[in-house]
Amino acid sequence: MLEIEPTDRGGIMRGKKADAQPTIGAVDDSDDYRGALKRIGGSPSDKWNHFLANQAVQTLWLGNSNKEARQRQCGATIAALIGITPKDELEGMLAAQLLASHYAAMECYRRAMIPEQTFEGRRESLSQANKLSRTYAVLLEALNHHRGKGQQKVTVEHVHVHQGGQAIVGAVNSGGGDTQKSQEQAHAPRGITNEPGIPMWGPDPERDAVPVAGSAGEAPV
């Protein structure tokens, strides 16, 4: 069962001394690789998924939230991670950073809209929100690129090539009449042949003499 309790800023509970340096336990912990929480963090290790979920929750702004509101915010964060559906640890980290940048950007936008906000405070808040929004866009592009959504795939199923023609697979710039002319040239015969039924050019036939206007005794041309 996933249990998340947001702490104060920095992840350290008030009134408690920070623990010593963490120690590394058994690496081949087979009980950890059950993947019950894989849809949250994308890893077969539930320790990683639980750790990532806590990291995402710690980026929430909980200054004005009571206990009930905090529980709703935590539940919404986990639901967002599940909705992004990370397939591996890299996608899980990108998903958590997407949520973190979104939360921070929205908090900056909220502070910029406070009625009592000064002009300098409003300008700084909007500037930071703009940077965070750009970061969000870069993270989203990285996630889509990792998933292969940024690449276009062209599948050629059937190609018919007539005798004497050529097949081209790829981008072809069509120009209307030029395309039709190219197709006619591709299907045109290689040599000059005499098609039956079509007369060929030959010597000029003999023509009758034409008289030239003038004296009656002059010979015709």
RAPEWO-V870929 format. One record per backbone hydrogen bond with DSSP energy under -1.0 kcal/mol. CO is the residue of the C=O (numbers start at 1). NH is the residue of the N-H. Records with the same first field share a line. If there is no record, write none. Layout:
CO->NH / NH
This chain:
8->11
13->16
27->29
28->30
29->32
32->34 / 46
35->38
37->40 / 41
38->42
44->35
45->49
46->50
47->51
48->52
49->53
50->54
51->55
52->56
53->57
54->58
57->60
62->65
66->70
67->71
68->72
69->73
70->74
71->75
72->76
73->77
74->78
75->79
76->80
77->81
78->82
79->83
80->84
81->85
88->92
89->93
90->94
91->95
92->96
93->97
94->98
95->99
96->100
97->101
98->102
99->103
100->104
101->105
102->106
103->107
104->108
105->109
106->110
107->111
108->112
109->113
111->114
114->117
118->122
119->123
120->124
121->125
122->126
123->127
124->128
125->129
126->130
127->131
128->132
129->133
130->134
131->135
132->136
133->137
134->138
135->139
136->140
137->141
138->142
139->143
140->144
141->145
142->146
143->147
144->149
162->165
176->180
177->181
178->182
179->183
180->184
181->185
182->186
183->187
195->198
210->221
215->218
